[in-house]
Amino acid sequence: MFGSAVKRGALIVFEGCDRCGKTTQCKKLVDVLKSEGKNVEFMRFPDGSTHIGKMCREYLECGIELEDHAIHLLFAANRWEAAPKMREKLMSGTTLIVDRYSFSGELGATAMHK
């Protein structure tokens, strides 16, 4: 009975400043875990596939100007909109390797944009 239960996936987050190798390390870890037969997916934030994520990306590329507090809220909203999907994947046993989630996505954005 207990042997058939699905184990929860792990949430592994790489944080750090821009261009320090987060994406490279995430992809290497995903490749290793997949080669071991693990159920694993790569995610990154901001997630540019959503309307909010597109606004965040546009801000980071200096395409739009936003007040510091507003962009912090947009970064948070981008994570909130992904949370249900992330929770579902984790509870079904998928390990998520995430390029940025909270700390570097918020604190680095304002400094990088200025």
N, CA, C and O atoms as a GROMACS GRO file, in nm:
protein
  456
    1MET      N    1   0.082  -0.119   0.000
    1MET     CA    2   0.000   0.000   0.000
    1MET      C    3   0.087   0.126   0.000
    1MET      O    4   0.063   0.218  -0.078
    2PHE      N    5   0.186   0.130   0.087
    2PHE     CA    6   0.270   0.249   0.096
    2PHE      C    7   0.367   0.259  -0.020
    2PHE      O    8   0.409   0.369  -0.054
    3GLY      N    9   0.404   0.149  -0.081
    3GLY     CA   10   0.499   0.149  -0.191
    3GLY      C   11   0.446   0.216  -0.317
    3GLY      O   12   0.525   0.261  -0.401
    4SER      N   13   0.314   0.223  -0.332
    4SER     CA   14   0.258   0.282  -0.452
    4SER      C   15   0.234   0.432  -0.441
    4SER      O   16   0.195   0.496  -0.538
    5ALA      N   17   0.256   0.488  -0.324
    5ALA     CA   18   0.234   0.632  -0.306
    5ALA      C   19   0.338   0.712  -0.385
    5ALA      O   20   0.455   0.675  -0.390
    6VAL      N   21   0.293   0.820  -0.446
    6VAL     CA   22   0.383   0.906  -0.522
    6VAL      C   23   0.458   0.995  -0.426
    6VAL      O   24   0.398   1.060  -0.340
    7LYS      N   25   0.590   0.998  -0.440
    7LYS     CA   26   0.670   1.088  -0.358
    7LYS      C   27   0.661   1.228  -0.412
    7LYS      O   28   0.649   1.248  -0.533
    8ARG      N   29   0.665   1.324  -0.324
    8ARG     CA   30   0.663   1.464  -0.364
    8ARG      C   31   0.794   1.497  -0.434
    8ARG      O   32   0.901   1.450  -0.392
    9GLY      N   33   0.787   1.577  -0.539
    9GLY     CA   34   0.908   1.622  -0.607
    9GLY      C   35   0.980   1.727  -0.524
    9GLY      O   36   0.921   1.787  -0.434
   10ALA      N   37   1.104   1.749  -0.555
   10ALA     CA   38   1.184   1.851  -0.486
   10ALA      C   39   1.174   1.984  -0.560
   10ALA      O   40   1.158   1.986  -0.682
   11LEU      N   41   1.185   2.092  -0.487
   11LEU     CA   42   1.192   2.226  -0.545
   11LEU      C   43   1.334   2.275  -0.523
   11LEU      O   44   1.374   2.303  -0.410
   12ILE      N   45   1.411   2.286  -0.632
   12ILE     CA   46   1.550   2.328  -0.625
   12ILE      C   47   1.563   2.459  -0.700
   12ILE      O   48   1.534   2.467  -0.820
   13VAL      N   49   1.605   2.564  -0.629
   13VAL     CA   50   1.611   2.698  -0.685
   13VAL      C   51   1.755   2.747  -0.688
   13VAL      O   52   1.828   2.737  -0.589
   14PHE      N   53   1.794   2.801  -0.803
   14PHE     CA   54   1.924   2.865  -0.817
   14PHE      C   55   1.902   3.016  -0.816
   14PHE      O   56   1.832   3.069  -0.902
   15GLU      N   57   1.961   3.084  -0.720
   15GLU     CA   58   1.953   3.229  -0.710
   15GLU      C   59   2.092   3.286  -0.734
   15GLU      O   60   2.192   3.219  -0.714
   16GLY      N   61   2.096   3.410  -0.778
   16GLY     CA   62   2.225   3.475  -0.797
   16GLY      C   63   2.213   3.593  -0.891
   16GLY      O   64   2.109   3.617  -0.951
   17CYS      N   65   2.321   3.666  -0.901
   17CYS     CA   66   2.321   3.786  -0.986
   17CYS      C   67   2.322   3.747  -1.133
   17CYS      O   68   2.346   3.632  -1.168
   18ASP      N   69   2.294   3.844  -1.217
   18ASP     CA   70   2.288   3.820  -1.361
   18ASP      C   71   2.420   3.767  -1.414
   18ASP      O   72   2.528   3.810  -1.374
   19ARG      N   73   2.407   3.672  -1.507
   19ARG     CA   74   2.520   3.616  -1.582
   19ARG      C   75   2.623   3.544  -1.494
   19ARG      O   76   2.741   3.538  -1.527
   20CYS      N   77   2.576   3.490  -1.380
   20CYS     CA   78   2.669   3.415  -1.294
   20CYS      C   79   2.666   3.265  -1.323
   20CYS      O   80   2.741   3.189  -1.262
   21GLY      N   81   2.578   3.222  -1.417
   21GLY     CA   82   2.575   3.081  -1.454
   21GLY      C   83   2.456   3.002  -1.402
   21GLY      O   84   2.458   2.879  -1.405
   22LYS      N   85   2.353   3.069  -1.354
   22LYS     CA   86   2.236   3.000  -1.300
   22LYS      C   87   2.171   2.909  -1.404
   22LYS      O   88   2.145   2.792  -1.376
   23THR      N   89   2.145   2.962  -1.521
   23THR     CA   90   2.078   2.882  -1.626
   23THR      C   91   2.164   2.763  -1.665
   23THR      O   92   2.113   2.652  -1.681
   24THR      N   93   2.292   2.785  -1.681
   24THR     CA   94   2.383   2.676  -1.717
   24THR      C   95   2.378   2.565  -1.612
   24THR      O   96   2.367   2.448  -1.646
   25GLN      N   97   2.387   2.602  -1.485
   25GLN     CA   98   2.385   2.502  -1.377
   25GLN      C   99   2.251   2.431  -1.368
   25GLN      O  100   2.245   2.311  -1.345
   26CYS      N  101   2.142   2.507  -1.387
   26CYS     CA  102   2.008   2.446  -1.386
   26CYS      C  103   1.998   2.340  -1.494
   26CYS      O  104   1.953   2.228  -1.468
   27LYS      N  105   2.039   2.375  -1.614
   27LYS     CA  106   2.027   2.281  -1.727
   27LYS      C  107   2.116   2.159  -1.708
   27LYS      O  108   2.077   2.047  -1.744
   28LYS      N  109   2.234   2.179  -1.650
   28LYS     CA  110   2.321   2.063  -1.623
   28LYS      C  111   2.256   1.970  -1.522
   28LYS      O  112   2.260   1.848  -1.538
   29LEU      N  113   2.196   2.027  -1.417
   29LEU     CA  114   2.130   1.945  -1.315
   29LEU      C  115   2.010   1.872  -1.374
   29LEU      O  116   1.990   1.754  -1.346
   30VAL      N  117   1.931   1.939  -1.456
   30VAL     CA  118   1.817   1.875  -1.523
   30VAL      C  119   1.867   1.757  -1.606
   30VAL      O  120   1.808   1.648  -1.600
   31ASP      N  121   1.973   1.776  -1.683
   31ASP     CA  122   2.027   1.668  -1.767
   31ASP      C  123   2.071   1.549  -1.683
   31ASP      O  124   2.042   1.434  -1.718
   32VAL      N  125   2.140   1.575  -1.573
   32VAL     CA  126   2.187   1.466  -1.486
   32VAL      C  127   2.069   1.390  -1.426
   32VAL      O  128   2.066   1.267  -1.428
   33LEU      N  129   1.973   1.464  -1.374
   33LEU     CA  130   1.858   1.398  -1.311
   33LEU      C  131   1.775   1.319  -1.413
   33LEU      O  132   1.727   1.210  -1.382
   34LYS      N  133   1.759   1.373  -1.532
   34LYS     CA  134   1.687   1.299  -1.637
   34LYS      C  135   1.762   1.173  -1.676
   34LYS      O  136   1.701   1.069  -1.702
   35SER      N  137   1.896   1.181  -1.681
   35SER     CA  138   1.975   1.063  -1.716
   35SER      C  139   1.963   0.954  -1.611
   35SER      O  140   1.986   0.836  -1.639
   36GLU      N  141   1.926   0.993  -1.490
   36GLU     CA  142   1.903   0.897  -1.381
   36GLU      C  143   1.758   0.849  -1.377
   36GLU      O  144   1.719   0.775  -1.287
   37GLY      N  145   1.679   0.893  -1.476
   37GLY     CA  146   1.540   0.848  -1.483
   37GLY      C  147   1.443   0.926  -1.396
   37GLY      O  148   1.330   0.882  -1.375
   38LYS      N  149   1.486   1.040  -1.345
   38LYS     CA  150   1.400   1.121  -1.258
   38LYS      C  151   1.302   1.203  -1.343
   38LYS      O  152   1.332   1.240  -1.456
   39ASN      N  153   1.186   1.228  -1.285
   39ASN     CA  154   1.087   1.316  -1.346
   39ASN      C  155   1.121   1.458  -1.304
   39ASN      O  156   1.100   1.495  -1.188
   40VAL      N  157   1.173   1.538  -1.396
   40VAL     CA  158   1.226   1.670  -1.363
   40VAL      C  159   1.192   1.770  -1.473
   40VAL      O  160   1.188   1.735  -1.591
   41GLU      N  161   1.166   1.895  -1.432
   41GLU     CA  162   1.138   2.002  -1.527
   41GLU      C  163   1.215   2.127  -1.488
   41GLU      O  164   1.243   2.150  -1.370
   42PHE      N  165   1.248   2.206  -1.589
   42PHE     CA  166   1.318   2.333  -1.572
   42PHE      C  167   1.217   2.447  -1.582
   42PHE      O  168   1.130   2.446  -1.669
   43MET      N  169   1.229   2.544  -1.493
   43MET     CA  170   1.147   2.665  -1.497
   43MET      C  171   1.238   2.784  -1.472
   43MET      O  172   1.346   2.770  -1.413
   44ARG      N  173   1.194   2.902  -1.519
   44ARG     CA  174   1.272   3.022  -1.489
   44ARG      C  175   1.177   3.139  -1.467
   44ARG      O  176   1.066   3.143  -1.519
   45PHE      N  177   1.225   3.233  -1.387
   45PHE     CA  178   1.147   3.354  -1.358
   45PHE      C  179   1.230   3.476  -1.387
   45PHE      O  180   1.350   3.475  -1.363
   46PRO      N  181   1.169   3.584  -1.439
   46PRO     CA  182   1.026   3.588  -1.468
   46PRO      C  183   0.991   3.495  -1.584
   46PRO      O  184   1.070   3.474  -1.677
   47ASP      N  185   0.870   3.441  -1.576
   47ASP     CA  186   0.819   3.351  -1.678
   47ASP      C  187   0.754   3.435  -1.787
   47ASP      O  188   0.642   3.483  -1.770
   48GLY      N  189   0.822   3.452  -1.897
   48GLY     CA  190   0.777   3.538  -2.005
   48GLY      C  191   0.661   3.483  -2.086
   48GLY      O  192   0.619   3.547  -2.183
   49SER      N  193   0.608   3.365  -2.051
   49SER     CA  194   0.497   3.309  -2.127
   49SER      C  195   0.362   3.366  -2.083
   49SER      O  196   0.260   3.340  -2.146
   50THR      N  197   0.361   3.444  -1.974
   50THR     CA  198   0.237   3.503  -1.925
   50THR      C  199   0.237   3.653  -1.951
   50THR      O  200   0.342   3.712  -1.979
   51HIS      N  201   0.120   3.714  -1.942
   51HIS     CA  202   0.110   3.858  -1.964
   51HIS      C  203   0.195   3.934  -1.862
   51HIS      O  204   0.268   4.027  -1.898
   52ILE      N  205   0.187   3.895  -1.736
   52ILE     CA  206   0.266   3.961  -1.632
   52ILE      C  207   0.415   3.938  -1.655
   52ILE      O  208   0.495   4.030  -1.641
   53GLY      N  209   0.452   3.817  -1.692
   53GLY     CA  210   0.591   3.787  -1.720
   53GLY      C  211   0.646   3.867  -1.837
   53GLY      O  212   0.761   3.909  -1.835
   54LYS      N  213   0.562   3.889  -1.937
   54LYS     CA  214   0.604   3.971  -2.052
   54LYS      C  215   0.631   4.115  -2.008
   54LYS      O  216   0.725   4.178  -2.057
   55MET      N  217   0.549   4.166  -1.916
   55MET     CA  218   0.572   4.301  -1.864
   55MET      C  219   0.704   4.307  -1.788
   55MET      O  220   0.779   4.404  -1.799
   56CYS      N  221   0.732   4.204  -1.709
   56CYS     CA  222   0.858   4.198  -1.634
   56CYS      C  223   0.976   4.196  -1.730
   56CYS      O  224   1.074   4.269  -1.710
   57ARG      N  225   0.969   4.113  -1.832
   57ARG     CA  226   1.078   4.104  -1.930
   57ARG      C  227   1.098   4.238  -2.003
   57ARG      O  228   1.211   4.280  -2.026
   58GLU      N  229   0.988   4.302  -2.038
   58GLU     CA  230   0.997   4.431  -2.107
   58GLU      C  231   1.065   4.534  -2.017
   58GLU      O  232   1.146   4.614  -2.065
   59TYR      N  233   1.033   4.533  -1.889
   59TYR     CA  234   1.098   4.622  -1.793
   59TYR      C  235   1.249   4.593  -1.788
   59TYR      O  236   1.330   4.685  -1.792
   60LEU      N  237   1.284   4.464  -1.779
   60LEU     CA  238   1.425   4.427  -1.769
   60LEU      C  239   1.504   4.464  -1.894
   60LEU      O  240   1.624   4.490  -1.888
   61GLU      N  241   1.437   4.466  -2.007
   61GLU     CA  242   1.502   4.504  -2.133
   61GLU      C  243   1.492   4.654  -2.159
   61GLU      O  244   1.520   4.702  -2.269
   62CYS      N  245   1.453   4.728  -2.055
   62CYS     CA  246   1.440   4.876  -2.060
   62CYS      C  247   1.338   4.922  -2.163
   62CYS      O  248   1.351   5.032  -2.218
   63GLY      N  249   1.237   4.841  -2.190
   63GLY     CA  250   1.132   4.878  -2.283
   63GLY      C  251   1.022   4.960  -2.220
   63GLY      O  252   0.952   5.035  -2.288
   64ILE      N  253   1.007   4.948  -2.088
   64ILE     CA  254   0.908   5.028  -2.017
   64ILE      C  255   0.968   5.073  -1.884
   64ILE      O  256   1.056   5.007  -1.829
   65GLU      N  257   0.920   5.184  -1.835
   65GLU     CA  258   0.960   5.235  -1.705
   65GLU      C  259   0.850   5.206  -1.605
   65GLU      O  260   0.732   5.231  -1.633
   66LEU      N  261   0.885   5.156  -1.490
   66LEU     CA  262   0.790   5.132  -1.382
   66LEU      C  263   0.852   5.176  -1.251
   66LEU      O  264   0.973   5.169  -1.233
   67GLU      N  265   0.770   5.221  -1.161
   67GLU     CA  266   0.815   5.257  -1.027
   67GLU      C  267   0.864   5.130  -0.958
   67GLU      O  268   0.810   5.022  -0.980
   68ASP      N  269   0.968   5.143  -0.875
   68ASP     CA  270   1.031   5.026  -0.812
   68ASP      C  271   0.932   4.933  -0.742
   68ASP      O  272   0.938   4.811  -0.758
   69HIS      N  273   0.840   4.990  -0.665
   69HIS     CA  274   0.743   4.907  -0.592
   69HIS      C  275   0.653   4.831  -0.689
   69HIS      O  276   0.617   4.716  -0.664
   70ALA      N  277   0.616   4.895  -0.799
   70ALA     CA  278   0.528   4.831  -0.897
   70ALA      C  279   0.595   4.710  -0.961
   70ALA      O  280   0.532   4.605  -0.975
   71ILE      N  281   0.721   4.722  -0.999
   71ILE     CA  282   0.788   4.609  -1.063
   71ILE      C  283   0.809   4.495  -0.964
   71ILE      O  284   0.803   4.378  -1.002
   72HIS      N  285   0.833   4.528  -0.838
   72HIS     CA  286   0.846   4.422  -0.736
   72HIS      C  287   0.714   4.345  -0.724
   72HIS      O  288   0.715   4.222  -0.711
   73LEU      N  289   0.603   4.417  -0.729
   73LEU     CA  290   0.473   4.349  -0.723
   73LEU      C  291   0.450   4.264  -0.847
   73LEU      O  292   0.392   4.155  -0.836
   74LEU      N  293   0.494   4.310  -0.963
   74LEU     CA  294   0.478   4.230  -1.084
   74LEU      C  295   0.564   4.103  -1.079
   74LEU      O  296   0.519   3.996  -1.121
   75PHE      N  297   0.686   4.115  -1.028
   75PHE     CA  298   0.768   3.994  -1.014
   75PHE      C  299   0.700   3.894  -0.921
   75PHE      O  300   0.696   3.775  -0.950
   76ALA      N  301   0.645   3.943  -0.810
   76ALA     CA  302   0.576   3.855  -0.716
   76ALA      C  303   0.452   3.794  -0.782
   76ALA      O  304   0.426   3.674  -0.766
   77ALA      N  305   0.375   3.875  -0.855
   77ALA     CA  306   0.255   3.825  -0.922
   77ALA      C  307   0.290   3.718  -1.025
   77ALA      O  308   0.213   3.623  -1.044
   78ASN      N  309   0.403   3.732  -1.092
   78ASN     CA  310   0.446   3.633  -1.189
   78ASN      C  311   0.470   3.498  -1.121
   78ASN      O  312   0.438   3.393  -1.177
   79ARG      N  313   0.526   3.500  -1.001
   79ARG     CA  314   0.545   3.376  -0.926
   79ARG      C  315   0.412   3.322  -0.874
   79ARG      O  316   0.388   3.202  -0.877
   80TRP      N  317   0.324   3.411  -0.826
   80TRP     CA  318   0.194   3.367  -0.776
   80TRP      C  319   0.114   3.297  -0.884
   80TRP      O  320   0.048   3.197  -0.856
   81GLU      N  321   0.119   3.348  -1.006
   81GLU     CA  322   0.040   3.285  -1.112
   81GLU      C  323   0.095   3.148  -1.148
   81GLU      O  324   0.022   3.064  -1.201
   82ALA      N  325   0.222   3.122  -1.122
   82ALA     CA  326   0.282   2.991  -1.150
   82ALA      C  327   0.264   2.893  -1.034
   82ALA      O  328   0.280   2.772  -1.052
   83ALA      N  329   0.232   2.944  -0.916
   83ALA     CA  330   0.228   2.860  -0.796
   83ALA      C  331   0.134   2.739  -0.807
   83ALA      O  332   0.176   2.629  -0.770
   84PRO      N  333   0.011   2.753  -0.856
   84PRO     CA  334  -0.074   2.633  -0.865
   84PRO      C  335  -0.015   2.523  -0.953
   84PRO      O  336  -0.020   2.405  -0.917
   85LYS      N  337   0.041   2.561  -1.068
   85LYS     CA  338   0.102   2.463  -1.158
   85LYS      C  339   0.223   2.399  -1.090
   85LYS      O  340   0.244   2.278  -1.100
   86MET      N  341   0.303   2.480  -1.022
   86MET     CA  342   0.421   2.428  -0.953
   86MET      C  343   0.380   2.330  -0.844
   86MET      O  344   0.438   2.222  -0.831
   87ARG      N  345   0.280   2.367  -0.765
   87ARG     CA  346   0.232   2.281  -0.657
   87ARG      C  347   0.183   2.148  -0.712
   87ARG      O  348   0.214   2.042  -0.657
   88GLU      N  349   0.106   2.153  -0.822
   88GLU     CA  350   0.054   2.032  -0.884
   88GLU      C  351   0.168   1.941  -0.929
   88GLU      O  352   0.165   1.820  -0.904
   89LYS      N  353   0.267   1.998  -0.995
   89LYS     CA  354   0.380   1.918  -1.042
   89LYS      C  355   0.458   1.856  -0.926
   89LYS      O  356   0.493   1.739  -0.930
   90LEU      N  357   0.484   1.936  -0.823
   90LEU     CA  358   0.557   1.885  -0.707
   90LEU      C  359   0.481   1.771  -0.639
   90LEU      O  360   0.541   1.671  -0.601
   91MET      N  361   0.351   1.787  -0.623
   91MET     CA  362   0.272   1.685  -0.554
   91MET      C  363   0.256   1.558  -0.638
   91MET      O  364   0.228   1.452  -0.583
   92SER      N  365   0.275   1.569  -0.770
   92SER     CA  366   0.266   1.451  -0.855
   92SER      C  367   0.401   1.381  -0.870
   92SER      O  368   0.413   1.280  -0.939
   93GLY      N  369   0.505   1.436  -0.803
   93GLY     CA  370   0.635   1.371  -0.805
   93GLY      C  371   0.738   1.432  -0.897
   93GLY      O  372   0.849   1.379  -0.908
   94THR      N  373   0.705   1.542  -0.963
   94THR     CA  374   0.800   1.607  -1.052
   94THR      C  375   0.892   1.699  -0.972
   94THR      O  376   0.844   1.780  -0.892
   95THR      N  377   1.021   1.686  -0.993
   95THR     CA  378   1.118   1.777  -0.932
   95THR      C  379   1.130   1.899  -1.022
   95THR      O  380   1.145   1.885  -1.144
   96LEU      N  381   1.126   2.018  -0.963
   96LEU     CA  382   1.137   2.142  -1.038
   96LEU      C  383   1.273   2.205  -1.012
   96LEU      O  384   1.311   2.229  -0.897
   97ILE      N  385   1.346   2.232  -1.118
   97ILE     CA  386   1.472   2.305  -1.112
   97ILE      C  387   1.440   2.446  -1.161
   97ILE      O  388   1.400   2.464  -1.276
   98VAL      N  389   1.458   2.545  -1.075
   98VAL     CA  390   1.410   2.680  -1.105
   98VAL      C  391   1.526   2.780  -1.109
   98VAL      O  392   1.604   2.792  -1.015
   99ASP      N  393   1.532   2.850  -1.222
   99ASP     CA  394   1.629   2.958  -1.241
   99ASP      C  395   1.563   3.085  -1.187
   99ASP      O  396   1.477   3.143  -1.253
  100ARG      N  397   1.602   3.126  -1.071
  100ARG     CA  398   1.545   3.238  -0.995
  100ARG      C  399   1.405   3.205  -0.948
  100ARG      O  400   1.327   3.137  -1.016
  101TYR      N  401   1.375   3.254  -0.830
  101TYR     CA  402   1.238   3.242  -0.782
  101TYR      C  403   1.198   3.367  -0.707
  101TYR      O  404   1.096   3.429  -0.740
  102SER      N  405   1.274   3.404  -0.610
  102SER     CA  406   1.233   3.520  -0.531
  102SER      C  407   1.345   3.622  -0.515
  102SER      O  408   1.336   3.732  -0.569
  103PHE      N  409   1.449   3.587  -0.443
  103PHE     CA  410   1.550   3.684  -0.401
  103PHE      C  411   1.616   3.756  -0.517
  103PHE      O  412   1.612   3.879  -0.524
  104SER      N  413   1.678   3.683  -0.607
  104SER     CA  414   1.752   3.750  -0.715
  104SER      C  415   1.658   3.815  -0.816
  104SER      O  416   1.696   3.913  -0.880
  105GLY      N  417   1.538   3.764  -0.832
  105GLY     CA  418   1.444   3.822  -0.925
  105GLY      C  419   1.394   3.958  -0.882
  105GLY      O  420   1.366   4.043  -0.967
  106GLU      N  421   1.384   3.980  -0.753
  106GLU     CA  422   1.332   4.108  -0.704
  106GLU      C  423   1.443   4.208  -0.678
  106GLU      O  424   1.438   4.320  -0.727
  107LEU      N  425   1.541   4.168  -0.602
  107LEU     CA  426   1.643   4.263  -0.560
  107LEU      C  427   1.734   4.303  -0.675
  107LEU      O  428   1.781   4.416  -0.681
  108GLY      N  429   1.760   4.211  -0.766
  108GLY     CA  430   1.850   4.242  -0.876
  108GLY      C  431   1.786   4.325  -0.986
  108GLY      O  432   1.855   4.396  -1.058
  109ALA      N  433   1.654   4.317  -0.998
  109ALA     CA  434   1.589   4.385  -1.110
  109ALA      C  435   1.604   4.536  -1.104
  109ALA      O  436   1.635   4.599  -1.204
  110THR      N  437   1.581   4.592  -0.988
  110THR     CA  438   1.589   4.737  -0.977
  110THR      C  439   1.731   4.785  -0.996
  110THR      O  440   1.754   4.885  -1.065
  111ALA      N  441   1.827   4.717  -0.938
  111ALA     CA  442   1.968   4.757  -0.951
  111ALA      C  443   2.014   4.744  -1.095
  111ALA      O  444   2.087   4.829  -1.145
  112MET      N  445   1.971   4.636  -1.162
  112MET     CA  446   2.014   4.610  -1.298
  112MET      C  447   1.952   4.713  -1.393
  112MET      O  448   2.016   4.756  -1.490
  113HIS      N  449   1.831   4.752  -1.367
  113HIS     CA  450   1.759   4.842  -1.456
  113HIS      C  451   1.811   4.984  -1.450
  113HIS      O  452   1.800   5.058  -1.548
  114LYS      N  453   1.867   5.024  -1.338
  114LYS     CA  454   1.911   5.164  -1.319
  114LYS      C  455   2.038   5.193  -1.395
  114LYS      O  456   2.090   5.305  -1.390
   0.00000   0.00000   0.00000
